[in-house]
């Protein structure tokens, strides 16, 4: 199992936009108690940093009050890496999507401590969030360490599928990048199998290849531990063309 449960993403748009109807959940809701710090951060910071489905379609320019490079992260776990990235790149704007409330509380707590203002979050199933995103509005989509669903009978639950690839492509700006990372080699192979034949994408590293971990993606404690044990981690980047 990877460092956090996969949080699904898919888009369905009206009219001529591609519709992604995946009834199978690619994540499992797990019970978890909020710490006092997380509860306090939710109370203080959600009115500032929270995004709601009830708001309807969002325009990142209006959300952040500026034109900037917009990064969407699907399933940020407890939020440590996303906060690090937002703090390290104040010129960029970050939107996170996480379905587990303790993870959202943790993100807001860490963001408050770091004093960052270029980060917003949904606490929703990302399928529903992506339905609200306009075409060509995101520069980078990040999907780090999604649940690999190891058993063959569960492979249909893997979030990276052909329809999902087109869902992501719809929201990416021309030249935008879909960046994935996994610590499970069979899932890396599955990602390459899906994405290398996905219409409207090019593999940044060339067909069948992965990229070195980019400096902007922080090493997680799980990666550090895995590297010491000789485990691999693979980054994949695909550009919208």
Residue frames as a rotation matrix with the C-alpha (Angstrom) as fourth column:
UNK 1
0.574 0.819 0.000 0.00
0.819 -0.574 0.000 0.00
0.000 0.000 -1.000 0.00
UNK 2
-0.169 -0.624 0.763 1.21
0.568 -0.694 -0.442 3.49
0.805 0.359 0.472 -0.77
UNK 3
-0.904 -0.392 -0.173 1.55
0.353 -0.453 -0.819 6.34
0.242 -0.801 0.548 1.68
UNK 4
-0.638 0.764 -0.095 -2.06
-0.384 -0.423 -0.821 7.40
-0.667 -0.488 0.563 1.46
UNK 5
-0.122 0.685 0.718 -5.27
0.576 0.638 -0.511 6.15
-0.808 0.351 -0.472 -0.04
UNK 6
-0.859 -0.116 0.498 -6.02
0.505 -0.354 0.787 7.13
0.085 0.928 0.363 -3.56
UNK 7
-0.222 0.804 -0.551 -8.50
0.145 -0.532 -0.834 9.85
-0.964 -0.265 0.002 -3.98
UNK 8
-0.117 0.175 0.978 -10.33
0.892 0.451 0.026 9.62
-0.436 0.875 -0.209 -7.27
UNK 9
-0.428 0.097 -0.899 -10.64
-0.293 -0.955 0.036 12.15
-0.855 0.279 0.437 -9.95
UNK 10
-0.550 0.261 0.793 -12.84
0.808 0.406 0.427 12.22
-0.210 0.876 -0.434 -12.97
UNK 11
-0.786 0.292 -0.546 -14.71
-0.271 -0.955 -0.120 14.79
-0.556 0.054 0.829 -14.89
UNK 12
-0.332 0.722 0.607 -18.10
0.922 0.386 0.045 14.94
-0.202 0.574 -0.793 -16.45
UNK 13
-0.765 0.064 -0.641 -19.11
-0.080 -0.997 -0.003 18.00
-0.639 0.049 0.768 -18.36
UNK 14
0.251 0.955 0.159 -22.28
0.218 0.104 -0.970 18.85
-0.943 0.279 -0.182 -20.17
UNK 15
0.658 0.099 -0.747 -22.62
-0.613 -0.505 -0.607 19.31
-0.437 0.857 -0.272 -23.91
UNK 16
0.823 -0.348 -0.448 -19.71
-0.242 0.499 -0.832 18.20
0.513 0.794 0.327 -26.01
UNK 17
-0.018 -0.856 0.516 -17.26
-0.982 -0.081 -0.169 17.76
0.186 -0.510 -0.840 -23.14
UNK 18
-0.388 -0.161 -0.907 -16.09
-0.185 0.978 -0.095 14.20
0.903 0.131 -0.410 -22.49
UNK 19
0.442 0.624 0.644 -18.07
-0.817 -0.016 0.577 12.49
0.370 -0.781 0.503 -19.78
UNK 20
-0.612 -0.671 -0.420 -16.35
-0.337 0.701 -0.629 10.20
0.716 -0.243 -0.655 -17.32
UNK 21
0.400 0.809 0.431 -18.83
-0.833 0.126 0.538 7.99
0.381 -0.574 0.725 -15.49
UNK 22
-0.479 -0.588 -0.652 -16.83
-0.155 0.788 -0.596 5.70
0.864 -0.184 -0.468 -13.24
UNK 23
0.547 0.792 0.272 -19.22
-0.459 0.011 0.889 4.22
0.701 -0.610 0.369 -10.71
UNK 24
0.593 -0.408 -0.694 -16.45
0.651 0.750 0.115 2.16
0.474 -0.520 0.711 -9.10
UNK 25
0.949 -0.267 0.169 -14.75
-0.316 -0.777 0.544 4.04
-0.014 -0.570 -0.822 -6.29
UNK 26
0.413 -0.883 -0.222 -10.96
0.222 0.335 -0.916 4.15
0.883 0.329 0.335 -6.44
UNK 27
-0.623 -0.575 0.530 -10.67
-0.410 -0.337 -0.847 5.06
0.666 -0.746 -0.026 -2.77
UNK 28
-0.002 0.583 -0.812 -11.95
0.681 0.596 0.426 3.79
0.732 -0.552 -0.399 0.55
UNK 29
0.263 0.156 0.952 -13.24
-0.479 -0.835 0.269 6.13
0.838 -0.527 -0.145 3.23
UNK 30
-0.195 -0.393 -0.899 -11.43
0.625 0.657 -0.423 5.32
0.756 -0.643 0.118 6.46
UNK 31
0.844 0.528 -0.091 -12.53
0.377 -0.465 0.801 6.53
0.381 -0.711 -0.591 9.85
UNK 32
-0.281 -0.954 -0.104 -10.15
0.781 -0.165 -0.602 8.94
0.557 -0.251 0.792 11.49
UNK 33
0.564 0.469 -0.680 -10.35
0.803 -0.505 0.317 11.31
-0.195 -0.725 -0.661 14.39
UNK 34
0.493 -0.362 0.791 -9.36
0.199 -0.838 -0.508 14.92
0.847 0.408 -0.341 14.09
UNK 35
-0.352 -0.634 -0.689 -6.68
0.910 -0.061 -0.409 16.21
0.217 -0.771 0.598 16.40
UNK 36
0.388 0.465 -0.796 -7.34
0.680 -0.727 -0.094 19.43
-0.622 -0.505 -0.598 18.28
UNK 37
-0.468 -0.657 -0.591 -4.87
0.022 -0.678 0.735 21.16
-0.883 0.331 0.332 15.99
UNK 38
-0.903 0.177 0.391 -6.70
0.423 0.218 0.880 19.95
0.071 0.960 -0.271 12.90
UNK 39
0.065 0.986 -0.151 -10.08
0.998 -0.064 0.010 20.95
0.000 -0.151 -0.989 14.33
UNK 40
0.217 -0.041 -0.975 -8.81
0.398 -0.909 0.127 24.43
-0.891 -0.416 -0.181 15.12
UNK 41
-0.788 -0.577 -0.216 -7.24
0.011 -0.364 0.931 24.84
-0.616 0.731 0.293 11.69
UNK 42
-0.603 0.652 0.460 -10.49
0.766 0.314 0.561 23.81
0.222 0.690 -0.689 10.00
UNK 43
0.358 0.775 -0.520 -12.43
0.881 -0.465 -0.086 26.37
-0.309 -0.428 -0.850 12.03
UNK 44
0.160 -0.384 -0.909 -9.96
0.115 -0.908 0.404 29.19
-0.980 -0.170 -0.101 11.36
UNK 45
-0.635 -0.676 -0.374 -8.73
-0.286 -0.245 0.927 28.47
-0.718 0.695 -0.038 7.86
UNK 46
-0.479 0.473 0.740 -11.59
0.768 0.633 0.092 26.77
-0.425 0.612 -0.667 6.03
UNK 47
0.600 0.743 -0.298 -13.44
0.490 -0.635 -0.597 30.07
-0.633 0.212 -0.745 5.50
UNK 48
0.319 -0.590 -0.742 -10.23
-0.580 -0.741 0.339 31.40
-0.749 0.322 -0.579 3.89
UNK 49
-0.605 -0.761 -0.236 -8.77
-0.692 0.355 0.628 28.38
-0.394 0.543 -0.741 2.09
UNK 50
-0.509 0.443 0.739 -11.77
0.230 0.896 -0.379 26.13
-0.830 -0.023 -0.558 1.58
UNK 51
-0.748 0.357 -0.559 -13.55
-0.658 -0.299 0.691 25.62
0.080 0.885 0.459 -1.73
UNK 52
-0.402 0.722 0.562 -17.07
-0.209 0.526 -0.825 24.19
-0.891 -0.449 -0.060 -1.87
UNK 53
-0.761 0.228 0.608 -18.96
0.626 0.505 0.594 22.32
-0.172 0.832 -0.527 -4.56
UNK 54
0.234 0.946 -0.225 -21.86
0.850 -0.311 -0.424 24.66
-0.471 -0.092 -0.877 -3.88
UNK 55
-0.105 -0.354 -0.929 -19.78
-0.098 -0.926 0.364 27.49
-0.990 0.129 0.062 -5.37
UNK 56
0.890 0.434 0.137 -20.19
0.055 0.196 -0.979 25.87
-0.452 0.879 0.151 -8.76
UNK 57
0.589 -0.681 0.434 -17.63
0.729 0.218 -0.648 26.27
0.347 0.699 0.625 -11.52
UNK 58
0.616 -0.454 -0.643 -14.52
0.305 -0.616 0.726 28.08
-0.726 -0.644 -0.241 -10.38
UNK 59
0.797 -0.503 0.334 -12.09
0.161 -0.356 -0.921 30.33
0.582 0.788 -0.202 -12.20
UNK 60
0.310 -0.736 -0.602 -8.61
0.949 0.281 0.145 30.03
0.062 -0.616 0.785 -10.67
UNK 61
-0.529 -0.489 0.694 -7.91
0.494 -0.842 -0.216 33.65
0.690 0.229 0.687 -11.60
UNK 62
0.187 0.692 0.697 -10.84
-0.350 -0.616 0.706 34.76
0.918 -0.376 0.127 -9.47
UNK 63
0.818 0.110 -0.565 -10.01
0.400 0.597 0.696 32.33
0.413 -0.795 0.444 -6.66
UNK 64
0.157 -0.881 -0.447 -6.43
0.974 0.063 0.217 33.58
-0.163 -0.469 0.868 -6.29
UNK 65
0.778 0.239 -0.580 -6.87
0.236 -0.968 -0.082 37.11
-0.582 -0.073 -0.810 -7.60
UNK 66
0.045 -0.802 -0.596 -4.12
-0.712 -0.444 0.544 36.79
-0.701 0.400 -0.591 -10.18
UNK 67
0.854 0.046 -0.519 -2.99
-0.447 0.574 -0.686 35.01
0.267 0.817 0.511 -13.32
UNK 68
-0.020 -0.901 0.434 -0.50
-0.949 0.153 0.275 32.33
-0.314 -0.406 -0.858 -12.41
UNK 69
-0.546 -0.239 -0.803 0.66
-0.481 0.874 0.067 28.77
0.686 0.423 -0.592 -12.96
UNK 70
0.182 0.744 0.642 -2.10
-0.983 0.115 0.145 26.64
0.034 -0.658 0.753 -11.44
UNK 71
-0.775 -0.462 -0.431 -1.36
-0.401 0.887 -0.230 23.23
0.488 -0.005 -0.873 -9.94
UNK 72
0.373 0.894 0.247 -4.11
-0.871 0.246 0.425 20.76
0.319 -0.373 0.871 -9.03
UNK 73
-0.787 -0.613 -0.072 -3.19
-0.540 0.740 -0.401 17.88
0.299 -0.276 -0.913 -6.72
UNK 74
0.303 0.893 -0.333 -5.54
-0.637 0.449 0.627 14.92
0.709 0.022 0.705 -6.45
UNK 75
0.870 0.114 -0.480 -5.38
0.222 0.778 0.587 13.09
0.441 -0.617 0.651 -3.13
UNK 76
0.206 -0.854 0.478 -2.79
-0.412 -0.518 -0.749 14.95
0.887 -0.043 -0.459 -1.06
UNK 77
-0.056 -0.246 -0.968 -2.97
0.623 0.749 -0.226 12.67
0.781 -0.615 0.112 1.98
UNK 78
0.350 0.117 -0.929 -1.96
0.907 -0.289 0.306 14.61
-0.233 -0.950 -0.208 5.10
UNK 79
0.935 0.272 0.226 -0.77
0.341 -0.861 -0.378 17.54
0.092 0.431 -0.898 3.01
UNK 80
0.450 -0.813 -0.371 2.90
0.277 -0.268 0.923 17.78
-0.849 -0.517 0.104 3.95
UNK 81
-0.411 -0.676 0.611 4.25
0.777 0.090 0.623 17.63
-0.477 0.731 0.488 0.41
UNK 82
0.207 0.573 0.793 1.63
0.881 -0.461 0.103 19.97
0.425 0.677 -0.601 -1.02
UNK 83
0.948 0.093 -0.304 2.32
0.248 -0.814 0.525 22.60
-0.198 -0.574 -0.795 1.63
UNK 84
0.082 -0.992 -0.095 6.06
0.393 -0.056 0.918 22.29
-0.916 -0.112 0.385 0.98
UNK 85
-0.371 -0.196 0.908 5.54
0.926 -0.005 0.377 22.82
-0.070 0.981 0.184 -2.74
UNK 86
0.601 0.669 0.437 3.26
0.677 -0.717 0.167 25.82
0.425 0.196 -0.884 -2.20
UNK 87
0.810 -0.353 -0.467 5.74
0.185 -0.602 0.777 27.39
-0.556 -0.716 -0.423 0.22
UNK 88
-0.163 -0.967 0.194 8.65
0.483 0.094 0.871 26.82
-0.860 0.235 0.452 -2.18
UNK 89
-0.746 -0.040 0.665 6.82
0.655 -0.226 0.721 28.32
0.121 0.973 0.195 -5.18
UNK 90
-0.370 0.631 -0.682 4.88
0.417 -0.543 -0.729 31.41
-0.830 -0.554 -0.063 -4.06
UNK 91
-0.690 0.081 -0.719 4.53
-0.585 -0.647 0.489 32.47
-0.426 0.758 0.494 -7.69
UNK 92
-0.790 0.433 -0.434 2.32
-0.045 0.665 0.746 29.43
0.611 0.609 -0.506 -8.36
UNK 93
-0.242 0.798 0.552 -1.22
-0.970 -0.208 -0.125 28.72
0.016 -0.566 0.824 -7.17
UNK 94
-0.932 -0.189 -0.310 -2.17
-0.170 0.981 -0.089 25.32
0.321 -0.031 -0.947 -5.76
UNK 95
0.084 0.969 0.232 -5.54
-0.973 0.029 0.231 23.60
0.217 -0.245 0.945 -5.42
UNK 96
-0.922 -0.385 0.039 -5.72
-0.380 0.882 -0.280 20.36
0.073 -0.273 -0.959 -3.46
UNK 97
0.171 0.965 -0.200 -8.49
-0.800 0.255 0.543 17.78
0.574 0.067 0.816 -3.40
UNK 98
-0.884 -0.433 -0.175 -8.77
-0.228 0.727 -0.648 15.36
0.408 -0.533 -0.741 -0.49
UNK 99
0.010 0.973 -0.231 -11.75
-0.203 0.228 0.952 13.31
0.979 0.037 0.200 0.65
UNK 100
0.108 -0.038 -0.993 -10.45
0.822 0.566 0.068 12.42
0.559 -0.824 0.092 4.13
UNK 101
0.823 0.374 0.427 -11.25
0.138 -0.861 0.489 15.14
0.551 -0.343 -0.761 6.66
UNK 102
0.739 -0.612 -0.283 -8.19
0.331 -0.036 0.943 14.56
-0.587 -0.790 0.176 8.91
UNK 103
-0.126 -0.797 0.591 -6.02
0.969 0.029 0.245 15.09
-0.212 0.604 0.768 5.84
UNK 104
0.250 0.301 0.920 -7.76
0.556 -0.823 0.118 18.37
0.793 0.482 -0.373 5.06
UNK 105
0.990 0.137 -0.024 -7.37
0.091 -0.506 0.858 19.47
0.105 -0.851 -0.514 8.67
UNK 106
0.380 -0.923 -0.056 -3.69
0.660 0.228 0.716 18.58
-0.648 -0.309 0.696 8.58
UNK 107
-0.126 -0.393 0.911 -3.15
0.941 -0.339 -0.016 20.53
0.315 0.855 0.412 5.36
UNK 108
0.571 0.426 0.702 -4.81
0.253 -0.905 0.342 23.64
0.781 -0.018 -0.625 6.78
UNK 109
0.928 -0.286 -0.238 -2.84
0.214 -0.112 0.970 23.35
-0.304 -0.952 -0.042 10.02
UNK 110
0.062 -0.973 0.221 0.47
0.844 0.169 0.509 23.09
-0.533 0.155 0.832 8.15
UNK 111
-0.028 -0.012 1.000 -0.47
0.811 -0.585 0.016 25.88
0.584 0.811 0.026 5.73
UNK 112
0.886 0.389 0.251 -1.37
0.153 -0.758 0.634 28.15
0.437 -0.524 -0.731 8.63
UNK 113
0.664 -0.711 -0.233 1.94
0.400 0.073 0.914 27.42
-0.632 -0.700 0.332 10.32
UNK 114
-0.211 -0.790 0.576 3.80
0.926 0.028 0.378 28.13
-0.314 0.613 0.725 7.07
UNK 115
-0.122 0.237 -0.964 1.89
0.114 -0.961 -0.251 31.36
-0.986 -0.140 0.090 6.48
UNK 116
-0.925 -0.251 0.284 1.15
0.285 0.034 0.958 30.58
-0.250 0.967 0.040 2.84
UNK 117
-0.232 0.856 -0.462 -1.65
-0.332 -0.516 -0.790 32.20
-0.914 -0.030 0.404 0.86
UNK 118
-0.336 0.007 -0.942 -1.34
-0.941 -0.049 0.335 30.45
-0.044 0.999 0.023 -2.52
UNK 119
-0.969 0.007 -0.248 -3.17
-0.001 0.999 0.034 27.26
0.248 0.033 -0.968 -1.53
UNK 120
-0.178 0.958 0.225 -6.84
-0.984 -0.171 -0.051 26.25
-0.011 -0.230 0.973 -1.54
UNK 121
-0.983 -0.177 0.053 -8.54
-0.179 0.982 -0.051 22.92
-0.043 -0.059 -0.997 -0.89
UNK 122
0.048 0.972 -0.229 -11.68
-0.768 0.183 0.614 20.94
0.639 0.146 0.755 -1.50
UNK 123
-0.746 -0.156 0.647 -12.78
-0.534 0.721 -0.441 18.28
-0.398 -0.675 -0.621 0.99
UNK 124
0.404 0.897 -0.182 -14.67
-0.751 0.212 -0.625 16.26
-0.522 0.389 0.759 -1.58
UNK 125
0.269 -0.188 0.945 -14.55
0.512 0.858 0.025 13.30
-0.816 0.477 0.327 -3.91
UNK 126
-0.525 -0.609 -0.594 -12.44
-0.122 -0.637 0.761 14.62
-0.842 0.472 0.260 -6.76
UNK 127
-0.624 0.410 0.665 -14.84
0.779 0.400 0.483 13.17
-0.068 0.820 -0.569 -9.32
UNK 128
0.451 0.884 -0.126 -17.34
0.880 -0.464 -0.100 15.80
-0.147 -0.066 -0.987 -8.28
UNK 129
0.213 -0.460 -0.862 -14.72
0.151 -0.856 0.494 18.55
-0.965 -0.236 -0.113 -8.15
UNK 130
-0.761 -0.637 0.124 -13.49
0.196 -0.044 0.980 17.93
-0.619 0.769 0.158 -11.68
UNK 131
-0.113 0.807 0.580 -16.99
0.992 0.128 0.015 18.21
-0.062 0.577 -0.815 -13.04
UNK 132
0.744 0.467 -0.478 -16.86
0.520 -0.854 -0.025 21.88
-0.420 -0.230 -0.878 -12.06
UNK 133
-0.123 -0.885 -0.448 -13.49
0.186 -0.464 0.866 22.74
-0.975 0.023 0.222 -13.58
UNK 134
0.704 0.372 -0.605 -13.56
-0.448 -0.428 -0.785 24.60
-0.551 0.823 -0.135 -16.90
UNK 135
0.808 -0.458 0.371 -11.68
0.586 0.558 -0.587 23.41
0.062 0.692 0.719 -19.96
UNK 136
0.180 -0.843 0.506 -8.03
0.649 -0.285 -0.706 24.46
0.740 0.455 0.496 -20.24
UNK 137
0.758 0.205 0.619 -7.73
-0.233 -0.802 0.550 25.95
0.609 -0.561 -0.560 -16.74
UNK 138
0.857 -0.443 0.263 -4.94
-0.137 0.297 0.945 23.94
-0.496 -0.846 0.194 -15.07
UNK 139
0.398 -0.804 -0.442 -1.21
-0.895 -0.233 -0.381 23.99
0.203 0.547 -0.812 -15.86
UNK 140
-0.659 -0.650 -0.378 -0.20
-0.492 0.753 -0.438 20.89
0.569 -0.103 -0.816 -13.89
UNK 141
0.629 0.764 0.143 -2.20
-0.657 0.424 0.624 17.98
0.416 -0.486 0.768 -12.47
UNK 142
-0.534 -0.836 0.129 -0.43
-0.742 0.390 -0.545 15.95
0.405 -0.387 -0.828 -9.79
UNK 143
0.747 0.660 -0.084 -1.37
-0.549 0.683 0.482 12.42
0.375 -0.313 0.872 -8.76
UNK 144
-0.271 -0.960 0.071 1.18
-0.756 0.167 -0.633 11.12
0.596 -0.225 -0.771 -6.28
UNK 145
-0.958 -0.284 0.033 1.16
-0.251 0.783 -0.569 7.62
0.136 -0.554 -0.822 -4.82
UNK 146
0.001 1.000 -0.007 -2.43
-0.963 0.003 0.271 6.63
0.271 0.007 0.963 -5.58
UNK 147
0.126 0.149 0.981 -3.67
-0.591 0.806 -0.046 3.34
-0.797 -0.573 0.189 -4.20
UNK 148
-0.641 -0.484 -0.596 -2.26
-0.759 0.284 0.586 0.66
-0.114 0.828 -0.550 -6.55
UNK 149
0.481 0.845 0.234 -5.00
-0.806 0.531 -0.261 -1.86
-0.345 -0.063 0.936 -5.80
UNK 150
-0.437 -0.894 0.097 -2.55
-0.796 0.435 0.421 -4.75
-0.419 0.106 -0.902 -5.85
UNK 151
-0.380 0.312 0.871 -4.97
0.136 0.950 -0.282 -7.64
-0.915 0.011 -0.403 -6.45
UNK 152
-0.979 -0.052 0.197 -5.84
0.197 -0.002 0.980 -8.33
-0.051 0.999 0.012 -10.08
UNK 153
-0.246 0.967 0.070 -9.57
0.941 0.221 0.255 -8.40
0.231 0.129 -0.964 -9.31
UNK 154
0.405 0.357 -0.842 -9.25
0.651 -0.759 -0.008 -4.84
-0.641 -0.545 -0.540 -8.01
UNK 155
-0.635 -0.754 0.166 -7.31
0.650 -0.406 0.642 -3.40
-0.417 0.516 0.748 -10.97
UNK 156
-0.142 0.670 0.729 -10.53
0.802 -0.354 0.482 -1.88
0.581 0.653 -0.487 -12.30
UNK 157
0.747 0.411 -0.522 -10.44
0.658 -0.567 0.496 0.40
-0.092 -0.714 -0.694 -9.25
UNK 158
-0.323 -0.924 -0.202 -7.15
0.830 -0.380 0.409 1.97
-0.455 -0.036 0.890 -10.27
UNK 159
0.319 0.518 -0.794 -7.74
0.200 -0.856 -0.477 5.62
-0.926 -0.007 -0.377 -10.96
UNK 160
-0.368 -0.526 -0.767 -5.49
-0.651 -0.444 0.616 5.81
-0.664 0.726 -0.179 -14.03
UNK 161
-0.084 0.442 0.893 -7.66
0.586 0.747 -0.315 4.51
-0.806 0.497 -0.322 -16.85
UNK 162
-0.619 -0.215 0.756 -8.23
0.784 -0.235 0.575 5.59
0.054 0.948 0.314 -20.46
UNK 163
0.336 0.826 0.452 -11.32
0.712 -0.537 0.453 7.69
0.617 0.170 -0.769 -19.74
UNK 164
0.697 -0.131 -0.705 -9.63
0.577 -0.482 0.660 9.31
-0.426 -0.867 -0.260 -16.76
UNK 165
-0.408 -0.910 0.079 -6.71
0.743 -0.280 0.608 10.36
-0.531 0.307 0.790 -18.96
UNK 166
-0.455 0.302 0.838 -9.12
0.674 -0.498 0.546 12.28
0.582 0.813 0.023 -21.20
UNK 167
0.691 0.662 -0.288 -10.83
0.669 -0.436 0.603 13.80
0.274 -0.609 -0.744 -18.19
UNK 168
0.267 -0.695 -0.668 -7.50
0.583 -0.435 0.686 15.23
-0.767 -0.572 0.289 -17.08
UNK 169
-0.616 -0.531 0.582 -6.65
0.775 -0.276 0.569 16.34
-0.141 0.801 0.581 -20.61
UNK 170
0.209 0.800 0.563 -9.84
0.806 -0.466 0.364 18.40
0.553 0.378 -0.742 -20.79
UNK 171
0.917 0.217 -0.336 -8.90
0.388 -0.685 0.616 20.57
-0.097 -0.695 -0.712 -17.82
UNK 172
0.021 -0.984 -0.179 -5.23
0.701 -0.114 0.704 20.94
-0.713 -0.140 0.687 -18.75
UNK 173
0.555 -0.004 -0.832 -4.12
-0.430 -0.857 -0.283 24.00
-0.712 0.515 -0.477 -20.64
UNK 174
0.942 -0.321 -0.101 -2.37
0.033 0.387 -0.921 23.35
0.335 0.864 0.375 -23.97
UNK 175
0.041 -0.999 0.032 1.12
-0.229 -0.040 -0.973 22.21
0.973 0.032 -0.230 -23.04
UNK 176
0.311 0.152 0.938 -0.02
-0.938 -0.107 0.329 21.38
0.151 -0.983 0.110 -19.51
UNK 177
-0.522 -0.674 -0.522 1.45
-0.506 0.738 -0.446 18.38
0.686 0.031 -0.727 -17.71
UNK 178
0.765 0.638 0.081 -0.07
-0.507 0.520 0.688 15.38
0.397 -0.568 0.721 -15.96
UNK 179
-0.318 -0.945 0.077 2.50
-0.686 0.173 -0.707 14.26
0.655 -0.278 -0.703 -13.35
UNK 180
0.823 0.555 -0.123 2.12
-0.358 0.674 0.647 10.89
0.442 -0.488 0.753 -11.64
UNK 181
-0.373 -0.914 0.157 4.28
-0.797 0.229 -0.558 9.09
0.475 -0.334 -0.814 -9.10
UNK 182
0.799 0.599 -0.062 4.05
-0.490 0.707 0.510 5.58
0.349 -0.376 0.858 -7.69
UNK 183
-0.185 -0.851 0.491 6.11
-0.970 0.239 0.048 3.25
-0.158 -0.468 -0.870 -5.53
UNK 184
0.177 0.324 0.929 4.54
-0.154 0.942 -0.299 0.10
-0.972 -0.091 0.216 -6.99
UNK 185
-0.717 -0.646 -0.261 6.28
-0.319 -0.028 0.947 -1.06
-0.619 0.763 -0.186 -10.17
UNK 186
-0.641 0.520 0.565 3.29
0.739 0.617 0.270 -2.94
-0.208 0.591 -0.780 -11.64
UNK 187
0.446 0.810 -0.382 1.21
0.643 -0.586 -0.493 0.23
-0.623 -0.026 -0.782 -11.29
UNK 188
-0.103 -0.580 -0.808 3.94
-0.357 -0.736 0.574 2.22
-0.928 0.348 -0.132 -13.03
UNK 189
-0.927 -0.237 0.291 3.73
0.136 0.509 0.850 -0.26
-0.349 0.828 -0.439 -15.89
UNK 190
-0.117 0.970 0.215 -0.05
0.947 0.174 -0.270 0.11
-0.299 0.172 -0.938 -15.93
UNK 191
0.382 0.218 -0.898 0.26
0.157 -0.973 -0.170 3.91
-0.911 -0.076 -0.406 -16.01
UNK 192
-0.562 -0.675 -0.478 2.63
-0.409 -0.275 0.870 3.74
-0.719 0.685 -0.122 -18.96
UNK 193
-0.788 0.313 0.530 0.37
0.563 0.716 0.414 1.27
-0.250 0.624 -0.740 -20.76
UNK 194
0.263 0.957 -0.120 -2.60
0.854 -0.289 -0.433 3.62
-0.449 0.011 -0.893 -20.40
UNK 195
0.498 -0.016 -0.867 -0.90
0.041 -0.998 0.042 6.95
-0.866 -0.056 -0.496 -20.96
UNK 196
-0.581 -0.809 -0.089 1.45
-0.069 -0.060 0.996 6.06
-0.811 0.585 -0.021 -23.82
UNK 197
-0.768 0.364 0.526 -1.57
0.634 0.316 0.706 5.37
0.091 0.876 -0.474 -26.03
UNK 198
0.044 0.809 -0.586 -3.82
0.724 -0.430 -0.539 8.11
-0.688 -0.401 -0.605 -24.64
UNK 199
0.165 0.093 0.982 -4.91
0.912 -0.394 -0.116 10.47
0.376 0.914 -0.150 -27.39
UNK 200
0.700 0.163 0.695 -3.61
0.141 -0.986 0.089 14.02
0.700 0.035 -0.713 -27.13
UNK 201
0.863 -0.481 0.155 -0.63
-0.270 -0.178 0.946 13.33
-0.427 -0.858 -0.283 -24.87
UNK 202
0.501 -0.787 -0.360 3.09
-0.164 0.322 -0.932 12.94
0.850 0.526 0.032 -25.31
UNK 203
0.804 -0.325 -0.497 5.40
0.594 0.444 0.671 11.24
0.003 -0.835 0.550 -22.82
UNK 204
0.880 -0.475 -0.027 7.89
-0.469 -0.875 0.118 13.87
-0.079 -0.092 -0.993 -21.68
UNK 205
0.083 -0.894 0.440 10.56
-0.597 0.309 0.741 11.18
-0.798 -0.324 -0.508 -21.31
UNK 206
-0.526 -0.190 -0.829 9.69
-0.821 0.368 0.436 9.36
0.222 0.910 -0.349 -24.53
UNK 207
0.437 0.841 -0.321 7.35
-0.730 0.539 0.419 6.41
0.525 0.051 0.849 -24.96
UNK 208
0.640 -0.065 -0.766 7.78
0.257 0.957 0.134 3.74
0.724 -0.283 0.629 -22.32
UNK 209
-0.388 -0.911 -0.142 9.99
0.548 -0.104 -0.830 5.88
0.741 -0.400 0.539 -20.09
UNK 210
0.668 0.461 -0.584 9.80
0.742 -0.361 0.564 7.58
0.049 -0.810 -0.584 -16.71
UNK 211
0.431 -0.512 0.743 11.41
-0.077 -0.841 -0.535 10.86
0.899 0.173 -0.402 -15.67
UNK 212
-0.599 -0.622 -0.504 13.81
0.551 0.137 -0.823 11.40
0.581 -0.771 0.261 -12.77
UNK 213
0.250 0.687 -0.682 12.11
0.964 -0.245 0.106 12.79
-0.094 -0.684 -0.723 -9.69
UNK 214
0.163 -0.166 0.972 11.83
0.399 -0.890 -0.219 16.54
0.902 0.424 -0.079 -10.31
UNK 215
-0.783 -0.600 -0.164 13.29
0.397 -0.279 -0.874 18.75
0.478 -0.750 0.457 -7.61
UNK 216
-0.591 0.589 0.551 9.94
-0.647 -0.754 0.112 20.42
0.482 -0.290 0.827 -6.97
UNK 217
0.525 0.757 -0.388 8.40
-0.305 0.593 0.745 17.16
0.794 -0.273 0.542 -5.74
UNK 218
0.035 -0.550 0.834 9.53
-0.990 -0.133 -0.046 16.70
0.136 -0.825 -0.549 -2.13
UNK 219
-0.573 -0.269 -0.774 10.80
-0.129 0.962 -0.239 13.35
0.809 -0.037 -0.586 -0.95
UNK 220
0.500 0.775 0.386 8.32
-0.606 -0.005 0.795 11.81
0.619 -0.632 0.467 1.46
UNK 221
-0.053 -0.489 0.871 9.22
-0.946 0.303 0.113 9.88
-0.319 -0.818 -0.479 4.59
UNK 222
0.685 0.365 0.630 7.95
-0.178 0.923 -0.341 6.77
-0.706 0.122 0.697 2.83
UNK 223
0.904 -0.406 -0.131 10.30
-0.109 0.079 -0.991 7.34
0.413 0.910 0.027 -0.09
UNK 224
0.125 -0.900 0.418 13.26
-0.909 -0.272 -0.315 7.90
0.397 -0.341 -0.852 2.20
UNK 225
0.084 -0.015 0.996 12.47
-0.696 0.715 0.069 4.69
-0.713 -0.699 0.050 4.03
UNK 226
0.888 0.347 0.301 11.86
-0.037 0.707 -0.706 2.83
-0.458 0.616 0.641 0.78
UNK 227
0.683 -0.695 -0.227 15.13
-0.502 -0.220 -0.836 3.98
0.531 0.685 -0.499 -0.76
UNK 228
-0.124 -0.739 0.662 17.02
-0.990 0.139 -0.031 2.63
-0.069 -0.659 -0.749 2.25
UNK 229
0.106 0.268 0.958 15.31
-0.316 0.922 -0.223 -0.72
-0.943 -0.279 0.182 1.67
UNK 230
-0.829 -0.538 0.153 16.09
0.000 0.274 0.962 -0.64
-0.559 0.797 -0.227 -2.03
UNK 231
0.043 0.926 0.375 12.53
0.740 0.223 -0.635 0.06
-0.671 0.304 -0.676 -3.14
UNK 232
-0.775 -0.332 0.537 11.88
0.628 -0.496 0.600 2.05
0.067 0.802 0.593 -6.29
UNK 233
0.070 0.786 -0.614 9.80
0.334 -0.598 -0.728 5.14
-0.940 -0.154 -0.305 -6.95
UNK 234
-0.568 -0.208 0.796 8.76
0.812 0.018 0.584 6.16
-0.136 0.978 0.158 -10.45
UNK 235
-0.184 0.474 -0.861 7.69
-0.043 -0.879 -0.475 9.56
-0.982 -0.051 0.182 -11.78
UNK 236
-0.398 0.159 0.903 5.79
0.894 0.290 0.342 9.86
-0.208 0.944 -0.258 -15.05
UNK 237
-0.315 0.281 -0.906 5.00
-0.056 -0.959 -0.278 13.06
-0.947 -0.037 0.318 -16.92
UNK 238
-0.348 0.303 0.887 2.71
0.917 0.309 0.254 13.45
-0.197 0.902 -0.385 -19.90
UNK 239
-0.783 -0.027 -0.621 2.18
-0.017 -0.998 0.066 16.72
-0.622 0.062 0.781 -21.78
UNK 240
0.302 0.935 0.184 -1.07
0.412 0.046 -0.910 17.76
-0.860 0.351 -0.372 -23.42
UNK 241
-0.818 -0.565 -0.107 -0.56
0.107 -0.333 0.937 18.26
-0.565 0.755 0.333 -27.15
